[in-house]
C-alpha cells in the first residue's frame, strides 16, 4: 500500500495529462485494494468465515494476480516516464520510450490472460527416467504415472480433471500415484475430485498420500474413506509390497510433513530391506531424511514448480525457492533419487507462468 501511495504522489508531481493522471490513479487504487482483499481473504481464519461461492475464489485469485502485475508495471511505467522527461530534447529516443511505456501498461492484462490460459489448457505429459542401482530385471521399464496438487476448485473443474485423467490413462502406466492436495479448501468438491481420479487405469491400481490442503480442509479421514470405496488406497504412514513378475518393490506413503516438525519420525519402520523402496511424500523437503532412512526413490509435489517462475541464467526464479531447494525435477543424494512434479492445479492465483501443469510419467531403469 505504501508503494502505491509513493507512486501516486510521484505521478502527481510529473506533467501527466489530467485524464491520464486520473486513470493512472484509479488503477493504482483498484490494484491496491484488490491486493489487500486478496491477501486478507487468503488467510485461513478469514477464509473459513466466507461463503463458499466460486465467484469469491475467482475474484480473490484474479485480483491478486492483477494487483501484483499492475504494481510491477506501474513502477516500470514511472521509470520510463522519468527517462522520457530526461530525454525530452532527443526526439530519436522518444518513439522507443513511448513504445516501452505502452508495453508496460498492457503487460498486466497480457500476463494475466496467458497465465490463466496456461493453467487451464496447458496440460502436458512429462516423461522422466529414474535410474536405480541394482534394479531387478522385472522392474526395468516399469511405468508410474503421477498426479499431484490437483486443487479441484473454482480454478480446476471436473471436465478439466477428466482431461488430465484421460491423458494419464494414455500413458498405459503400470501404477497410478496421487501425491496430495486433492482440493484447496473445506468448501471444495472432494468427492467429485475422487470420482474423476477413480477413472485412472493402471495394472497395479491407484495409490496416494495426503497433502497439506487435506489438513487445511480437515478432510483427511473422509478422503481416505471415499477413496477406499472407489478402489483407491491412500498410504498414511503405511507401506504395501507390489509384485511385478518375479520382482517386488515396497511402496510407502506418509501424510504431509510440516516444515516445523522433524521429518519422517518412525518412517524407518516402513522400509523393507532387500527390495526397492519408494516413498510418496507431498512435501519434497523430506528427501535427505528419506534417503538416510533407506528409501531409494521419493516422489513429491507441493511446490507447483514455483507456479509463476522465470528462467534466468539456467535457474528458475520463483517464490518456492525461498522455502525449499527442491522445487521441480530430479534430485539425487547418494544412490537415492527425488522427483518433484509441477502438479496439475493452482492455489492463490488461477494462473501458471513458466510452470505449466504436469502429468508425470516415470520410468524405472537400471543405473
C-alpha positions in Angstrom: 0.0 0.0 0.0 2.9 2.3 0.8 4.4 1.6 -2.6 1.1 2.5 -4.3 0.9 5.8 -2.3 4.5 6.7 -3.2 3.9 6.1 -6.9 0.7 8.2 -6.8 2.4 11.1 -5.2 5.3 10.9 -7.6 2.9 10.8 -10.6 1.1 13.9 -9.3 4.4 15.9 -9.4 5.0 15.0 -13.1 3.4 16.8 -16.0 0.9 14.0 -16.9 -2.2 15.0 -18.8 -5.2 15.3 -16.3 -7.1 12.4 -17.9 -4.0 10.1 -17.8 -3.4 11.1 -14.2 -6.9 10.2 -13.2 -6.9 6.9 -15.0 -3.4 6.0 -13.5 -4.6 7.0 -10.0 -7.8 4.9 -10.3 -5.9 1.8 -11.4 -3.4 2.2 -8.6 -6.2 2.4 -6.0 -8.1 -0.6 -7.6 -4.9 -2.7 -7.6 -4.0 -1.7 -4.1 -7.5 -2.6 -2.8 -7.6 -5.8 -4.8 -4.3 -6.9 -3.3 -5.4 -6.1 0.2 -8.7 -8.0 -0.2 -6.9 -11.0 -1.8 -4.3 -11.3 0.9 -6.7 -10.8 3.8 -9.3 -13.3 2.5 -6.5 -15.8 1.8 -5.6 -16.1 5.4 -7.1 -19.3 6.7 -9.1 -17.9 9.7 -10.7 -15.3 7.4 -11.3 -17.7 4.5 -13.3 -20.1 6.7 -15.8 -17.3 7.5 -16.5 -16.6 3.9 -19.4 -18.2 1.9 -18.3 -21.0 -0.5 -19.3 -19.0 -3.6 -17.0 -19.8 -6.5 -17.1 -16.1 -7.6 -15.3 -15.1 -4.5 -12.4 -17.5 -5.2 -12.1 -16.2 -8.7 -12.3 -12.6 -7.5 -9.6 -13.1 -4.9 -7.2 -15.0 -7.2 -7.6 -12.8 -10.2 -7.3 -9.7 -8.0 -4.1 -10.8 -6.5 -2.6 -11.7 -9.9 -3.7 -8.4 -11.5 -2.7 -6.3 -8.5 0.8 -7.7 -8.3 1.3 -7.4 -12.1 0.0 -3.8 -12.2 2.1 -2.8 -9.2 5.2 -4.0 -11.0 4.5 -2.5 -14.3 3.4 0.8 -12.7 7.0 1.1 -11.4 8.3 0.4 -14.9 5.8 3.0 -16.3 7.2 5.7 -13.9 10.8 4.8 -14.6 10.2 5.0 -18.4 8.4 8.3 -17.9 11.3 9.7 -15.9 13.7 8.6 -18.7 11.4 10.2 -21.2 11.5 13.5 -19.4 15.2 13.4 -19.2 15.4 12.7 -22.9 12.8 15.3 -24.0 15.3 17.1 -26.1 16.3 13.9 -28.0 13.4 13.1 -30.4 15.1 10.0 -31.8 14.6 8.3 -28.4 11.1 9.5 -27.7 9.5 6.9 -30.0 11.2 4.0 -28.3 10.2 5.2 -24.8 6.6 5.7 -25.9 6.5 2.1 -27.2 8.1 0.8 -23.9 5.5 2.8 -21.9 2.6 1.3 -23.9 4.0 -2.2 -23.5 4.3 -1.7 -19.7 0.7 -0.6 -19.4 -0.5 -3.5 -21.5 1.6 -6.2 -19.8 -0.7 -6.9 -16.7 -3.6 -7.9 -18.9 -1.3 -10.0 -21.2 0.4 -11.8 -18.3 -3.0 -12.4 -16.6 -4.5 -13.8 -19.7 -1.6 -16.0 -20.6 -1.2 -17.3 -17.0 -4.9 -18.3 -16.8 -4.7 -19.9 -20.3 -1.6 -21.9 -19.3 -3.2 -23.1 -16.1 -6.4 -24.3 -17.7 -5.2 -25.5 -21.1 -1.6 -26.3 -20.8 -1.7 -29.9 -19.5 1.3 -31.9 -20.7 2.8 -35.3 -20.1 6.4 -35.1 -18.7 8.4 -38.3 -19.2 11.1 -38.9 -16.7 13.7 -41.8 -16.4 14.8 -42.6 -12.9 18.0 -44.8 -12.7 18.0 -47.2 -9.8 21.2 -49.1 -8.9 20.7 -52.9 -8.8 17.1 -52.6 -10.2 15.5 -56.1 -10.6 15.1 -57.2 -14.2 11.3 -57.4 -14.0 11.1 -53.8 -12.7 13.1 -52.3 -15.5 10.9 -50.2 -17.7 8.1 -50.1 -15.1 5.9 -47.0 -15.7 4.5 -44.9 -12.9 2.1 -42.1 -13.7 2.0 -39.4 -11.0 -0.7 -36.7 -10.5 -0.2 -34.1 -7.7 -1.6 -30.8 -6.5 -4.9 -31.1 -8.3 -6.6 -28.4 -6.2 -10.0 -29.1 -7.6 -12.0 -25.9 -7.0 -13.2 -22.9 -9.0 -9.8 -22.9 -10.6 -9.9 -26.5 -11.8 -13.2 -28.1 -12.9 -14.4 -31.7 -13.2 -14.2 -31.6 -17.1 -10.6 -30.3 -16.9 -9.6 -33.0 -14.4 -11.3 -35.5 -16.7 -8.9 -34.4 -19.5 -6.0 -34.9 -17.2 -7.1 -38.4 -16.2 -7.6 -39.3 -19.9 -4.1 -38.1 -20.7 -2.7 -40.1 -17.8 -4.5 -43.3 -19.0 -3.0 -42.9 -22.4 0.5 -43.5 -20.8 -0.6 -47.1 -20.1 1.2 -47.0 -16.7 1.7 -50.0 -14.5 0.9 -48.0 -11.4 -1.0 -44.7 -10.8 0.1 -42.4 -7.9 -1.6 -39.3 -6.5 0.7 -37.2 -4.2 -1.7 -34.9 -2.3 -3.7 -31.7 -2.4 -6.8 -33.1 -4.0 -8.7 -29.8 -3.1 -7.7 -26.4 -1.8 -10.2 -25.6 1.0 -13.1 -27.1 3.0 -15.8 -26.0 0.6 -14.2 -27.6 -2.5 -15.7 -30.7 -4.2 -13.6 -33.5 -2.7 -15.9 -36.4 -3.7 -16.2 -35.0 -7.3 -12.4 -35.0 -7.5 -12.1 -38.6 -6.3 -14.9 -39.6 -8.8 -12.7 -38.4 -11.6 -9.5 -39.9 -10.1 -11.0 -43.4 -9.8 -11.1 -43.4 -13.6 -7.3 -43.8 -13.6 -6.3 -47.1 -15.2 -3.2 -49.0 -14.1 -2.3 -52.6 -13.8 -1.4 -52.4 -10.1 -4.0 -49.9 -9.0 -4.1 -46.4 -7.6 -2.2 -45.3 -4.5 -1.7 -41.9 -2.9 -0.6 -39.8 0.0 -2.1 -36.8 1.8 -1.1 -33.1 1.2 -1.2 -30.0 3.4 -4.5 -28.9 1.9 -6.2 -32.0 3.1 -5.1 -30.9 6.6 -6.4 -27.4 6.0 -9.7 -28.7 4.7 -9.9 -31.2 7.6 -10.8 -33.9 5.1 -8.0 -36.5 5.5 -10.2 -39.2 7.0 -13.1 -38.5 4.7 -10.8 -38.6 1.6 -9.2 -41.9 2.7 -12.7 -43.5 3.2 -14.1 -42.2 0.0 -11.0 -43.3 -1.9 -11.2 -46.8 -0.4 -14.8 -47.0 -1.6 -13.7 -46.1 -5.1 -10.9 -48.7 -5.1 -8.0 -46.3 -4.4 -5.7 -46.6 -1.4 -4.0 -43.7 0.4 -0.9 -44.8 2.3 -0.9 -42.9 5.6 2.3 -43.9 7.3 1.9 -47.3 5.8 3.5 -49.4 3.1 2.5 -52.2 0.7 4.5 -54.6 -1.4 3.7 -54.7 -5.1 4.7 -57.6 -7.3 5.6 -57.4 -11.0 6.7 -60.7 -12.5 9.3 -62.2 -10.2 10.2 -58.9 -8.6 8.6 -57.0 -5.7 9.0 -53.4 -4.6 7.8 -51.7 -1.5 5.6 -48.6 -1.8 5.2 -46.4 1.3 3.3 -43.2 1.9 3.1 -40.6 4.6 0.8 -37.7 5.4 2.1 -34.2 4.7 5.2 -33.5 6.8 5.1 -29.9 8.2 8.2 -27.8 7.9 8.1 -27.0 11.6 8.4 -30.6 12.8 11.0 -33.4 12.5 10.5 -35.2 9.2 9.5 -38.9 8.9 9.7 -39.8 12.5 9.4 -43.6 12.7 9.3 -44.0 8.9 12.3 -46.3 9.0 9.8 -49.0 10.0 8.2 -48.7 6.6 11.4 -49.6 4.8 11.7 -53.2 3.6 15.4 -54.3 3.3 16.4 -56.2 0.2 13.9 -54.6 -2.1 13.3 -51.3 -3.9 11.7 -48.8 -1.5 9.6 -45.9 -3.0 8.2 -43.2 -0.7 5.2 -41.0 -1.5 5.5 -37.6 0.3 3.7 -34.4 -0.6 6.5 -32.3 0.9 9.8 -32.8 -1.1 11.9 -31.4 1.8 11.8 -34.8 3.4 14.2 -36.1 0.7 17.5 -36.0 2.7 15.9 -37.8 5.6 14.1 -40.3 3.4 17.5 -41.1 1.7 19.1 -41.6 5.1 16.4 -43.9 6.2 16.8 -46.2 3.2 14.2 -45.0 0.6 15.6 -45.4 -2.9 13.0 -43.1 -4.6 10.9 -40.2 -3.2 8.0 -38.8 -5.3 6.7 -35.4 -4.2 4.8 -32.3 -5.3 3.7 -29.3 -3.2 5.7 -26.6 -5.0 3.7 -26.4 -8.2 7.2 -26.0 -9.8 7.0 -22.4 -8.5 3.6 -21.9 -10.3 4.9 -18.4 -11.5 8.5 -18.8 -12.4 11.1 -17.1 -14.7 14.2 -18.9 -16.0 17.3 -16.7 -15.5 20.9 -17.9 -16.1 19.6 -21.5 -16.2 17.9 -21.1 -12.8 14.2 -20.9 -12.1 13.4 -17.8 -10.1 10.1 -18.2 -8.1 8.7 -17.8 -4.6 9.1 -21.5 -3.9 12.9 -21.0 -4.0 12.7 -19.1 -0.7 11.2 -22.1 1.1 12.9 -25.2 -0.4 15.8 -26.2 -2.6 13.6 -28.9 -4.1 11.3 -27.0 -6.5 10.9 -29.2 -9.6 12.5 -32.0 -11.4 15.1 -34.7 -10.4 17.5 -34.6 -7.5 20.0 -37.2 -6.3 21.6 -37.9 -3.0 24.0 -40.9 -3.0 22.0 -43.8 -4.5 18.6 -42.2 -3.8 16.5 -40.1 -6.2 13.8 -37.5 -5.7 11.3 -36.3 -8.4 9.2 -33.2 -7.7 6.3 -32.7 -10.2 4.8 -29.3 -11.1 1.4 -30.8 -10.4 -1.9 -30.0 -12.1 -3.8 -27.2 -10.3 -3.1 -23.7 -8.9 -3.5 -22.1 -5.5 -3.7 -18.4 -4.5 -4.0 -17.2 -8.1 -5.6 -19.1 -11.0 -2.6 -18.9 -13.3 0.7 -20.5 -14.1 3.6 -18.8 -15.9 6.7 -20.7 -16.7 5.5 -23.8 -14.9 2.8 -25.5 -17.0 0.7 -28.2 -15.3 2.3 -31.6 -15.5 1.2 -35.2 -15.7 4.4 -37.2 -14.9 5.3 -40.5 -16.4 8.2 -42.0 -14.5 10.1 -45.0 -16.0 12.4 -47.1 -13.8 15.7 -48.1 -15.4 18.8 -49.8 -14.2 21.7 -47.5 -13.3 
